[in-house]
Amino acid sequence: MRLSVFSPESSSQLLIDLGKIYQNLFTANQLTAESLLALIENEQAQLYVTLFNDRHLGALQVQTTGNQALLSLLSVRDITRRRGVAKNLLREVEQQLKSEGVVEAKMNLDDIKEEEKNGLTLFMQTCGYQLNKGVFSKNL
């Protein structure tokens, strides 16, 4: 399965797919077209998505400050979980960040729903992140 990872332009299909990607993470008010457009067009953080067969399967938001990146909103559609989509998305984004001079990526565990924390912790550790005081970090 060849997945492409990029920062998307707004489209009707992207809004539909983001609704599916974030359905378990966001409330109904956050899944409106206006809210999803705000996520895509956020000037403070970059949204990355992974695409396969013209469908967006996963997304990750990245806010860069100096040579550090704060990762958030990592999510994959339920139907495609446990198939390497998130791992590929994270790896590709890390490579992009490294090429831009970012030396460390972090993700705050406090921003994760309680029922997702154990699975995310295992996933992030598998991807080379260390957990210290509620923050995952990795040198790129």
C-alpha positions in Angstrom: 0.0 0.0 0.0 1.6 3.3 -1.1 0.4 6.2 0.9 1.1 9.9 0.1 1.5 12.4 2.9 1.1 16.1 2.3 -0.4 19.4 3.6 -3.8 19.6 1.9 -5.7 22.3 0.1 -9.4 22.5 1.1 -11.8 20.4 -0.9 -15.2 18.9 -0.4 -13.7 15.4 -0.2 -11.2 16.5 2.4 -13.9 17.9 4.6 -15.9 14.6 4.3 -12.8 12.5 5.1 -11.7 14.7 8.0 -15.1 14.3 9.5 -14.5 10.5 9.4 -11.0 10.8 10.6 -11.9 13.0 13.6 -15.4 11.6 14.4 -14.2 9.9 17.6 -11.9 12.8 18.6 -14.1 15.9 18.0 -17.6 16.9 19.1 -20.3 17.4 16.6 -19.7 21.2 16.8 -16.1 20.7 15.9 -17.0 18.6 12.8 -18.8 21.3 11.0 -17.5 22.5 7.6 -16.5 25.8 9.1 -14.5 24.2 12.0 -12.8 21.8 9.7 -11.9 24.6 7.3 -10.4 26.5 10.2 -8.3 23.5 11.1 -7.0 23.3 7.5 -6.3 27.0 7.2 -4.8 27.5 10.6 -1.8 29.8 10.2 -0.3 28.7 13.6 -0.1 25.0 12.7 0.2 22.9 9.6 -2.2 20.0 9.0 -0.8 16.9 7.2 -2.9 14.1 5.8 -2.3 10.7 4.3 -4.0 9.8 1.1 -4.8 6.4 -0.5 -7.1 5.8 -3.5 -8.3 9.4 -3.4 -9.4 9.1 0.3 -7.8 10.8 3.2 -7.1 8.1 5.9 -5.2 9.9 8.6 -4.3 13.4 9.8 -1.8 15.1 12.1 -1.4 18.7 13.1 2.1 20.2 13.6 3.0 23.5 15.2 6.6 24.5 14.7 8.5 26.9 17.0 12.1 27.4 16.3 13.7 23.9 16.0 10.9 22.1 17.9 7.6 20.7 16.6 4.5 20.1 18.7 2.4 17.3 17.3 -1.3 17.0 17.9 -4.6 15.7 16.6 -3.0 12.4 15.3 -5.9 10.3 14.1 -6.7 7.6 11.6 -10.1 6.5 10.3 -11.4 3.6 12.4 -11.8 1.4 9.3 -8.0 1.6 8.4 -6.5 1.4 11.9 -3.7 -1.1 12.6 -2.5 -1.1 9.0 0.5 1.2 9.3 -1.2 4.4 8.2 -0.4 6.4 11.4 3.2 5.1 11.4 3.7 6.1 7.8 2.1 9.5 8.4 4.3 10.2 11.4 7.5 9.0 9.7 6.9 11.2 6.6 6.1 14.2 8.7 9.2 13.7 10.8 11.3 13.5 7.6 9.8 16.8 6.4 10.4 18.5 9.7 14.0 17.3 9.9 14.6 18.7 6.4 13.3 22.0 7.7 15.8 22.1 10.6 13.5 20.8 13.3 15.5 18.7 15.8 12.8 17.5 18.2 9.2 16.5 18.0 6.9 16.4 21.0 3.3 15.4 21.7 1.4 16.1 25.0 -0.3 13.1 26.4 -2.7 15.3 28.4 -4.4 16.3 25.1 -5.4 12.7 24.5 -8.7 11.1 25.5 -8.3 8.8 28.5 -9.5 5.7 26.6 -6.9 6.3 23.9 -3.9 6.9 26.1 -2.7 3.3 26.5 -2.8 2.6 22.8 -1.2 5.8 21.9 1.5 5.3 24.4 2.4 1.9 22.9 2.2 3.4 19.4 4.4 6.4 20.1 7.0 4.3 22.0 7.1 1.9 19.0 7.8 4.9 16.8 10.8 5.9 19.0 9.2 8.5 21.3 10.1 8.6 25.0 7.4 9.5 27.5 8.5 11.9 30.3 6.1 13.8 32.6 3.2 13.4 30.2 5.1 14.5 27.1 6.3 12.2 24.3 9.5 13.4 22.7 11.9 12.3 20.0 15.1 13.7 18.5 14.8 13.8 14.8 
